[in-house]
Amino acid sequence: MSKTQMTIDIEEALYQYSMEQGEVVVEEVSIPDDWGRVDTLACRYKRNGEYEWRCYEVKVSISDFRSTAKISFIGDYNYYVMPQILYEKVYDQIPSYVGVMSYLPFESPLMINEQLVKGNLSIVKKASKQELLVNPDQLMYSFLHSLFREVKKAKRMEKGLHLFGDHELHKELLRRYKDSGNESKKSKRLLDTFVNEKATEERNEIIQELDVMREAYYELLAQKKENRRITEAYL
């Protein structure tokens, strides 16, 4: 299911907020023991040597908020992240231990740490600390696995699109293009790069096949001439 532009804007603001708080953060983390998937999971290393886990679930509409999809609030602290106007409509339906971060868009986007941020997040309801509901070692593994997934994507982009499988790449690029509302220059550039690389790759493959066929053709001609010389020597 494609994300709305509001969801994307909130995720970007949340990413920026988490970095400012000194958290390591990753999106779409699958949680063990059938707990589902956390929209955004953040890990904070404390001075006492312990890790603190925060789960963020992004909601942008009442229907989204009331969705039957499982909410994976398994962290030490758990937050809904939503537009301020939505919070004002559903504040009395939020569990007491769950916090809320409200999102307000800027009049004009700002460039912060080389990232375009379109709005600001503020805590309007603090979360209460809860007991971690999953094994911390399993949670750390899921977290690292999701980080590795993102690193692998980044390395593929850096080293070239040819490292993607065609089906996987096409699916991912289409998703990003649709999520951006067909307006993202980056998404269009990636799609153009993919098309150009595939065209170059196919052209090179055709040239190589022609070269092989040409070599085989000349080899056959040479063999035919040699056989003719041997036969003529006995005449």
NORFENPE-V162233 format. One record per residue. N is the residue number from 1. D_FIRST is the distance of its C-alpha to the first C-alpha in Angstrom with 1 decimal. Layout:
n,d_first
N,D_FIRST
N,D_FIRST
This chain:
n,d_first
1,0.0
2,3.8
3,6.6
4,9.5
5,12.8
6,14.3
7,12.1
8,13.0
9,16.6
10,17.0
11,15.9
12,18.4
13,21.0
14,20.6
15,21.0
16,24.1
17,25.4
18,25.2
19,27.1
20,29.7
21,30.2
22,30.9
23,27.8
24,26.1
25,22.4
26,19.2
27,15.5
28,13.5
29,16.7
30,16.9
31,19.9
32,22.7
33,24.1
34,20.9
35,20.1
36,16.4
37,14.8
38,15.8
39,13.7
40,16.9
41,20.2
42,23.4
43,26.8
44,30.1
45,33.4
46,36.3
47,40.0
48,41.0
49,39.0
50,36.2
51,32.5
52,30.6
53,26.9
54,24.6
55,21.2
56,19.0
57,16.1
58,14.5
59,14.3
60,14.4
61,15.2
62,17.2
63,14.6
64,12.4
65,15.8
66,16.7
67,13.7
68,15.0
69,13.0
70,15.8
71,17.0
72,18.6
73,21.6
74,23.9
75,25.4
76,28.8
77,27.3
78,24.0
79,22.4
80,19.9
81,19.1
82,18.7
83,20.2
84,23.8
85,23.6
86,21.1
87,23.4
88,26.3
89,24.7
90,23.7
91,26.2
92,28.3
93,25.4
94,24.9
95,26.8
96,30.0
97,29.2
98,25.8
99,26.1
100,24.3
101,23.8
102,23.5
103,22.2
104,24.4
105,23.6
106,26.6
107,28.3
108,28.1
109,26.0
110,28.1
111,28.4
112,28.8
113,29.6
114,28.4
115,25.0
116,24.0
117,23.4
118,22.6
119,23.5
120,25.3
121,24.7
122,27.5
123,28.1
124,28.9
125,29.2
126,30.3
127,28.9
128,31.6
129,32.0
130,31.0
131,32.0
132,29.5
133,28.0
134,27.5
135,29.9
136,30.1
137,30.7
138,27.6
139,25.6
140,27.1
141,26.4
142,22.6
143,22.8
144,24.7
145,22.6
146,19.5
147,21.9
148,23.1
149,19.7
150,19.5
151,23.1
152,22.6
153,20.0
154,22.5
155,25.4
156,23.8
157,23.3
158,26.9
159,28.5
160,26.9
161,23.9
162,26.1
163,25.4
164,21.8
165,21.5
166,20.8
167,17.8
168,16.3
169,17.2
170,15.9
171,12.4
172,12.5
173,14.2
174,11.9
175,8.9
176,11.5
177,12.9
178,10.1
179,9.4
180,13.2
181,13.5
182,15.6
183,18.3
184,18.3
185,21.6
186,20.6
187,17.6
188,19.9
189,22.6
190,20.6
191,19.8
192,23.5
193,24.7
194,22.8
195,24.3
196,27.7
197,27.8
198,26.9
199,29.5
200,32.0
201,31.4
202,31.8
203,34.9
204,36.4
205,35.9
206,37.7
207,40.5
208,40.9
209,41.1
210,43.7
211,45.7
212,45.8
213,46.8
214,49.4
215,50.9
216,51.1
217,52.8
218,55.4
219,56.0
220,56.7
221,59.1
222,60.8
223,61.3
224,62.6
225,65.1
226,66.2
227,66.7
228,68.8
229,71.0
230,71.7
231,72.6
232,74.8
233,76.7
234,78.1
235,79.3
